[in-house]
């Protein structure tokens, strides 16, 4: 198989984080502080806010307006993208979709989710025009996403092969899952996020 680097192509390259939590769910910072941190300290071009959809600590009356946020940062050449982490069972990132809270479309205990249930969630994200990334296949002591699972699901754009929040060594890398999926012919991106 011949590998061609996408980085050799002409175009603009942007630095960003696709998996970001704020104090709206279980993140450590306010929305404003998280955005400022990625813009100024990390020197990113964009950030995707993907709070957990099962948990909302913030008052519902204080909903985030992505239109207002982007208007504030427009002149600073920084983009804030709305997303969510489907997290009632194994986690799936939806990039470029509306943040919804407390909506469990499957309505089962996490242990009872099937691949068909996950496919339904992926299909919902795709129908909303979003991108789908499988979050942290190896999370702490759990293996959330095997290569076999990912091969059985359609509509996946990528796999989170490095999760910076819980990176404590090679055990949390998911390059093994990504390598197996690629070796079996499924083309998906590998991404590294801060979570």
C-alpha positions in Angstrom: 0.0 0.0 0.0 1.3 3.4 -0.9 1.0 6.1 1.7 0.7 9.7 0.6 1.0 12.4 3.2 -1.9 14.9 3.2 0.4 17.5 4.5 2.2 17.8 1.2 -1.0 19.3 -0.4 -1.4 23.0 -0.9 -3.8 24.8 1.4 -4.3 26.3 4.8 -3.6 24.2 7.9 -5.3 25.1 11.2 -4.6 24.0 14.8 -7.5 23.2 17.0 -9.0 21.0 19.7 -12.0 18.8 18.9 -12.8 17.6 22.4 -13.3 20.4 25.0 -15.3 20.4 28.2 -16.3 23.5 30.1 -17.9 24.1 33.5 -21.2 23.5 31.6 -20.7 19.8 32.2 -17.5 18.5 33.9 -14.8 20.8 32.6 -12.7 22.9 35.0 -13.1 26.3 33.2 -15.8 28.6 32.1 -16.6 28.8 28.5 -14.8 32.2 28.2 -11.7 31.0 30.0 -11.5 27.8 27.9 -11.8 29.8 24.7 -9.2 32.4 25.8 -6.9 29.6 26.9 -7.0 27.9 23.5 -6.7 31.1 21.6 -3.9 32.8 23.5 -2.1 30.2 25.5 -2.3 27.3 23.1 -2.3 29.5 20.0 -5.1 27.5 18.4 -7.2 28.7 15.4 -10.4 27.0 16.6 -11.9 25.0 19.5 -14.9 22.7 19.5 -16.9 22.8 22.7 -18.2 19.2 23.3 -19.7 19.1 26.7 -21.3 15.9 27.9 -24.9 15.6 26.9 -25.9 13.7 30.0 -24.7 16.3 32.5 -25.4 20.0 32.7 -24.1 21.9 35.8 -25.0 25.3 34.4 -28.4 27.0 34.7 -30.4 26.1 31.5 -31.4 29.8 31.2 -27.7 30.6 30.6 -27.4 28.7 27.4 -24.3 29.3 25.3 -24.9 31.3 22.1 -22.3 30.2 19.6 -23.4 33.0 17.3 -22.5 35.6 19.9 -19.3 33.8 20.9 -18.1 33.7 17.2 -19.1 37.3 16.7 -16.9 38.3 19.7 -13.9 36.4 18.3 -14.4 37.1 14.6 -11.9 39.9 14.4 -9.4 37.8 16.4 -9.4 35.1 13.7 -10.6 32.5 16.1 -13.5 30.1 15.6 -15.7 28.3 18.2 -17.5 25.3 16.9 -20.5 23.7 18.6 -20.5 20.0 19.3 -21.4 17.4 21.9 -20.2 14.3 23.5 -22.8 11.6 23.4 -22.0 10.0 26.7 -24.9 8.0 28.2 -22.8 4.9 27.4 -19.5 4.7 25.4 -18.6 8.1 24.2 -19.0 9.5 20.7 -18.0 13.1 19.6 -20.3 15.0 17.4 -18.5 17.9 15.8 -20.6 20.7 14.2 -23.9 19.7 15.8 -26.2 21.3 18.4 -25.5 20.8 22.0 -28.4 19.0 23.7 -28.6 18.1 27.4 -30.3 15.2 29.1 -31.6 13.7 25.9 -31.1 9.9 26.1 -32.3 8.8 22.7 -31.6 5.1 23.5 -33.1 5.0 27.0 -31.2 1.9 28.2 -28.7 1.3 30.9 -25.2 1.8 29.5 -24.4 -1.9 29.8 -27.3 -2.7 27.5 -26.3 -0.6 24.6 -25.8 -2.5 21.3 -23.9 -1.7 18.2 -27.2 -0.9 16.6 -27.8 1.7 19.3 -24.4 3.3 18.6 -25.1 3.3 14.9 -28.4 5.2 15.6 -26.4 7.9 17.5 -23.9 8.1 14.7 -26.7 8.4 12.2 -28.3 11.2 14.2 -25.0 13.2 14.2 -24.6 12.6 10.5 -28.2 13.7 9.8 -27.4 16.9 11.6 -24.5 17.5 9.3 -21.9 16.7 11.9 -18.6 14.8 11.9 -18.3 11.6 14.1 -15.2 10.8 16.2 -15.0 7.8 18.5 -13.8 9.2 21.8 -11.0 7.6 23.8 -11.2 3.9 22.8 -9.0 3.1 25.8 -10.4 5.1 28.8 -8.8 4.5 32.1 -9.1 0.7 32.7 -11.9 0.3 30.1 -11.7 -0.5 26.4 -14.7 1.4 25.0 -14.1 0.9 21.3 -12.4 -2.1 19.8 -11.3 -2.2 16.1 -14.0 -4.8 15.6 -16.7 -2.4 16.9 -15.5 0.4 14.7 -15.4 -1.9 11.7 -19.0 -2.8 12.3 -20.2 0.9 12.4 -20.7 3.2 9.4 -20.3 7.0 9.2 -17.2 7.3 11.4 -14.8 10.1 10.5 -12.1 9.4 13.0 -10.8 7.9 16.2 -9.4 9.8 19.1 -6.0 8.0 19.3 -4.6 10.3 22.1 -6.7 11.7 24.9 -4.7 14.4 26.7 -6.9 14.5 29.8 -6.2 10.9 30.8 -2.9 10.3 29.2 -0.9 8.4 31.7 1.3 6.4 29.3 1.0 3.9 26.5 -2.0 2.2 28.0 -4.3 5.1 27.0 -3.0 5.4 23.5 -5.4 4.0 20.9 -3.0 3.7 18.0 -3.5 -0.1 18.2 -7.2 0.3 17.4 -6.5 2.9 14.6 -3.8 0.7 13.1 -6.1 -2.4 13.0 -8.9 -0.4 11.5 -6.7 1.1 8.8 -5.1 -2.3 8.1 -8.6 -3.7 7.5 -9.2 -1.0 4.9 -11.4 1.5 6.8 -10.2 5.0 6.2 -10.6 7.1 9.3 -8.6 10.0 10.7 -6.6 9.7 13.9 -6.8 12.8 16.2 -5.2 13.9 19.5 -7.4 15.9 21.8 -7.2 17.5 25.2 -10.6 16.4 26.5 
